[in-house]
Amino acid sequence: MLGTVPSLLSVSTYVVVLVLLILSYLIERGITWALNLGVILGIMAILSSSLSQAHLQALSQLGSSPSITLLDILMVMGFYVFPIAYISLWVKDRVFRRSRGMLEQAKKD
Protein backbone atom coordinates (compact mmCIF):
# COMPACT_ATOMS: atom_id res chain seq x y z
CA MET A 1 0.00 0.00 0.00
CA LEU A 2 2.93 2.35 0.53
CA GLY A 3 3.58 4.52 -2.46
CA THR A 4 0.02 4.36 -3.77
CA VAL A 5 -1.28 7.48 -2.01
CA PRO A 6 0.10 10.86 -3.13
CA SER A 7 2.25 12.62 -0.52
CA LEU A 8 0.06 15.73 -0.61
CA LEU A 9 -2.98 13.64 0.30
CA SER A 10 -1.10 11.99 3.17
CA VAL A 11 0.11 15.32 4.57
CA SER A 12 -3.34 16.88 4.24
CA THR A 13 -4.80 13.89 6.09
CA TYR A 14 -2.43 14.53 9.00
CA VAL A 15 -3.43 18.20 9.02
CA VAL A 16 -7.12 17.26 9.07
CA VAL A 17 -6.52 14.86 11.96
CA LEU A 18 -4.76 17.63 13.90
CA VAL A 19 -7.64 20.03 13.24
CA LEU A 20 -10.17 17.40 14.34
CA LEU A 21 -8.22 16.76 17.56
CA ILE A 22 -8.26 20.49 18.35
CA LEU A 23 -11.95 20.64 17.48
CA SER A 24 -12.71 17.67 19.74
CA TYR A 25 -10.95 19.44 22.62
CA LEU A 26 -13.05 22.56 22.03
CA ILE A 27 -16.22 20.47 21.81
CA GLU A 28 -15.34 18.80 25.11
CA ARG A 29 -15.02 22.27 26.64
CA GLY A 30 -18.53 23.08 25.39
CA ILE A 31 -17.59 25.79 22.90
CA THR A 32 -20.79 26.37 20.92
CA TRP A 33 -19.24 27.28 17.59
CA ALA A 34 -17.09 24.13 17.76
CA LEU A 35 -20.18 21.99 18.36
CA ASN A 36 -21.90 23.52 15.34
CA LEU A 37 -18.76 23.26 13.20
CA GLY A 38 -18.62 19.56 14.08
CA VAL A 39 -22.08 19.10 12.59
CA ILE A 40 -21.10 20.92 9.42
CA LEU A 41 -17.94 18.83 9.09
CA GLY A 42 -19.95 15.66 9.71
CA ILE A 43 -22.35 16.51 6.91
CA MET A 44 -19.44 17.38 4.63
CA ALA A 45 -17.73 14.06 5.43
CA ILE A 46 -20.83 12.09 4.50
CA LEU A 47 -21.35 14.06 1.29
CA SER A 48 -17.71 13.99 0.21
CA SER A 49 -17.44 10.25 0.74
CA SER A 50 -20.73 9.58 -1.03
CA LEU A 51 -19.67 11.63 -4.04
CA SER A 52 -16.05 10.44 -4.18
CA GLN A 53 -15.34 7.95 -6.93
CA ALA A 54 -12.30 6.70 -5.00
CA HIS A 55 -14.41 5.92 -1.93
CA LEU A 56 -17.09 4.20 -3.99
CA GLN A 57 -14.46 2.12 -5.76
CA ALA A 58 -12.85 1.21 -2.42
CA LEU A 59 -16.22 0.08 -1.08
CA SER A 60 -16.71 -2.12 -4.12
CA GLN A 61 -13.53 -3.98 -3.11
CA LEU A 62 -14.91 -4.79 0.34
CA GLY A 63 -14.09 -8.40 1.17
CA SER A 64 -11.42 -8.79 -1.50
CA SER A 65 -8.66 -9.15 1.11
CA PRO A 66 -8.38 -8.79 4.89
CA SER A 67 -6.37 -5.55 4.69
CA ILE A 68 -8.75 -3.94 2.18
CA THR A 69 -11.73 -5.04 4.26
CA LEU A 70 -10.22 -3.49 7.39
CA LEU A 71 -9.54 -0.23 5.57
CA ASP A 72 -13.07 -0.18 4.16
CA ILE A 73 -14.55 -0.75 7.61
CA LEU A 74 -12.47 2.12 8.98
CA MET A 75 -13.60 4.31 6.08
CA VAL A 76 -17.27 3.52 6.72
CA MET A 77 -16.85 4.25 10.42
CA GLY A 78 -14.97 7.50 9.82
CA PHE A 79 -17.09 8.88 7.02
CA TYR A 80 -20.55 7.53 7.90
CA VAL A 81 -21.01 5.94 11.34
CA PHE A 82 -19.23 8.52 13.50
CA PRO A 83 -20.57 11.60 11.66
CA ILE A 84 -24.12 10.22 11.78
CA ALA A 85 -23.75 9.45 15.49
CA TYR A 86 -22.39 12.96 16.18
CA ILE A 87 -25.16 14.65 14.20
CA SER A 88 -27.81 12.49 15.91
CA LEU A 89 -26.49 13.38 19.36
CA TRP A 90 -26.34 17.07 18.38
CA VAL A 91 -29.99 16.98 17.24
CA LYS A 92 -31.01 15.10 20.40
CA ASP A 93 -29.25 17.71 22.55
CA ARG A 94 -30.98 20.56 20.68
CA VAL A 95 -34.40 18.94 21.10
CA PHE A 96 -33.72 18.29 24.80
CA ARG A 97 -32.64 21.90 25.38
CA ARG A 98 -35.73 23.26 23.64
CA SER A 99 -38.12 20.99 25.52
CA ARG A 100 -36.41 21.80 28.82
CA GLY A 101 -36.65 25.51 28.03
CA MET A 102 -40.35 25.16 27.23
CA LEU A 103 -40.95 23.33 30.52
CA GLU A 104 -39.14 26.02 32.49
CA GLN A 105 -41.14 28.70 30.70
CA ALA A 106 -44.39 26.87 31.47
CA LYS A 107 -43.46 26.68 35.16
CA LYS A 108 -42.92 30.44 35.24
CA ASP A 109 -46.33 31.10 33.71
C-alpha positions, 0 to 999 in steps of 0.5 A, spaced: 500 500 500 505 504 501 507 509 495 500 508 492 497 514 495 500 521 493 504 525 498 500 531 498 494 527 500 497 523 506 500 530 509 493 533 508 490 527 512 495 529 517 493 536 518 485 534 518 486 529 523 490 535 527 484 540 526 479 534 528 483 533 535 483 540 536 476 541 534 474 535 539 478 538 545 473 545 544 467 540 543 469 537 550 469 544 553 462 546 550 464 551 545 458 552 541 461 554 535 465 548 535 459 543 536 456 547 530 462 546 526 462 539 528 455 538 525 457 541 518 464 537 518 460 531 519 455 533 513 461 534 509 464 528 510 458 524 508 457 528 502 464 527 500 465 520 501 458 519 497 460 523 491 467 520 491 469 515 486 475 513 490 471 511 496 465 508 492 471 504 488 474 502 495 467 500 497 466 495 491 472 492 493 470 490 500 471 483 502 477 482 497 482 481 502 483 482 509 487 488 509 482 492 504 476 489 508 479 493 514 480 499 511 473 499 508 470 498 515 475 504 517 472 508 512 465 507 513 466 508 520 470 515 519 465 517 514 458 515 515 457 511 522 461 517 527 458 523 523 451 520 523 452 518 530 455 525 532 449 529 528 444 524 531 447 526 538 447 534 536 440 533 534 437 530 540 441 535 545 438 541 541 431 537 542 432 536 549 434 543 550 428 546 547 423 541 551 427 543 557 426 551 556 419 550 554 418 546 561 421 552 564 417 557 561 411 553 562 413 553 570 414 560 570 407 562 567 
